[in-house]
Amino acid sequence: MHGLQIHLYADDTQIYFSFDPKKDMAIESIKSKLKECFEHIKSWMSENYLKLNDNKKAQINNVVRVCYVNQRNLGRIGSKLSKELKIQMVHASIHSILDNGNATYGALSERLLQKLQKVQNTAVRFIFGLHGKLRQEPITPYMIELHFLPVAMRIKFKIALLVFKCLNDCAPEYLRTMVKIRDTSKHHVRMDHDFFLLERPPLSRLRATAGAFSHTAPKIWNTLPYSLRSISRLDVFKKALKTHLFHQAYPVCANSIFGDSVVMDAGL
């Protein structure tokens, strides 16, 4: 009705659109369409006794708040749970929230990343019962023991995984149009034999634009080793990707504890 497109996935509905950012009239037209569309949705939801949350500007703060509420609830039953059950509960009620939509976190500031990382650190302390004086112990050895990727690497994992799915026609069309294999015929460099590099869009001075999937996707994908980018099976790619990012996150500890040949499971 309003000229916008939709993408449905489970209980999540995304409204999206495309336009030429160089044309001011296009931007104003999109703003008007968006406003009309959301007013229509808000009115329909109100008539059906539903409430639209149209304020998503404080996304990170909201994620942190919900995670800490869940963590407090877990703390009440922690003494009755085994370590294995605690890990499952952390995946279900903490990591699932931290990872939801984290492909859009590619340009987060270090301050916001640290807010999210503190949430994961708290969850790890819950699993191992690191309270009181034990709370001051370094968290890294426990993260390694659990095979947990830190938040920054979880974001890279999600973006790289989405690129893999785009290149293998396993992602929605609106995402597939955002990534494009580099045209080797236009380059005369030593890497022309590498057919798995992505074209990079022009650099933007806007932080919000720099965090768009179309920008973060080639930035992260092109830094992966060729042996990883050339994998064709999803299950193999996920395991190899986690192993690669795990060694990046814990270069000294991972090698000394597990050795260079360690292969992670695909879970985060």
JOQUI-V955297 format. One record per backbone hydrogen bond with DSSP energy under -1.0 kcal/mol. CO is the residue of the C=O (numbers start at 1). NH is the residue of the N-H. E is the energy in kcal/mol with one decimal. If there is no record, write none. Layout:
BEGIN
co = <CO:CO>
nh = <NH:NH>
e = <E:E>
END
This chain:
BEGIN
co = <5:7:9:12:14:16:20:23:24:25:26:27:28:29:30:31:32:33:34:35:36:37:38:39:40:41:42:43:44:45:46:52:58:59:60:61:62:63:64:65:66:67:68:69:70:71:72:74:77:78:82:83:84:85:86:87:88:89:90:90:91:94:95:99:101:102:105:109:110:111:112:113:114:116:117:118:119:120:121:122:123:124:125:129:131:132:133:134:139:140:141:142:143:150:151:152:153:154:155:156:157:158:159:160:161:162:163:164:165:166:172:172:173:175:176:180:183:184:189:191:197:206:207:209:212:212:213:215:216:217:218:221:225:225:226:228:233:234:235:236:237:238:239:240:241:242:243:244:245:246:250:252:253:254:259:268>
nh = <16:14:12:9:7:5:23:27:28:29:30:31:32:33:34:35:36:37:38:39:40:41:42:43:44:45:46:47:48:50:49:54:62:63:64:65:66:67:68:69:70:71:72:73:74:75:76:77:80:81:86:87:88:89:90:91:92:93:94:95:96:98:99:102:104:105:108:113:114:115:116:117:118:120:121:122:123:124:125:126:127:128:130:131:134:135:136:137:143:144:145:146:148:154:155:156:157:158:159:160:161:162:163:164:165:166:167:168:170:169:175:176:177:178:179:199:186:187:192:194:182:210:211:212:215:216:217:219:220:221:222:224:228:229:230:231:237:238:239:240:241:242:243:244:245:246:247:248:249:250:254:256:257:258:262:149>
e = <-2.4:-2.7:-2.9:-2.7:-2.3:-2.3:-1.8:-1.5:-2.3:-2.3:-2.3:-2.5:-2.1:-2.3:-3.0:-2.4:-2.3:-2.7:-2.8:-2.1:-1.9:-2.5:-2.9:-2.1:-2.4:-2.7:-2.2:-2.1:-1.1:-3.4:-1.5:-1.3:-2.2:-2.5:-2.7:-2.4:-2.5:-2.3:-2.3:-2.0:-2.4:-2.5:-2.3:-1.9:-2.2:-2.2:-1.0:-1.2:-1.7:-1.6:-2.3:-2.2:-2.0:-2.5:-2.3:-2.3:-2.2:-2.7:-2.1:-2.4:-1.3:-2.5:-2.7:-1.8:-1.8:-1.6:-1.7:-2.3:-2.2:-1.4:-1.8:-2.5:-2.2:-1.6:-2.6:-2.2:-1.8:-2.2:-2.2:-1.8:-1.9:-1.9:-2.6:-1.7:-1.6:-1.2:-1.5:-1.8:-2.0:-2.4:-2.1:-1.7:-2.3:-2.1:-1.9:-1.6:-2.6:-2.2:-2.3:-2.8:-2.4:-2.2:-2.0:-2.4:-2.2:-2.3:-2.7:-1.2:-3.8:-1.3:-1.1:-2.1:-2.1:-1.7:-1.1:-3.2:-1.5:-1.4:-1.5:-2.3:-3.4:-2.1:-1.1:-1.8:-1.5:-2.7:-2.6:-1.3:-2.4:-2.7:-2.2:-1.5:-1.3:-2.1:-1.9:-1.3:-2.5:-2.5:-1.7:-2.4:-2.8:-2.3:-2.2:-2.3:-2.6:-2.6:-2.0:-1.5:-2.3:-2.3:-2.3:-2.2:-2.3:-2.6:-1.1:-1.0>
END
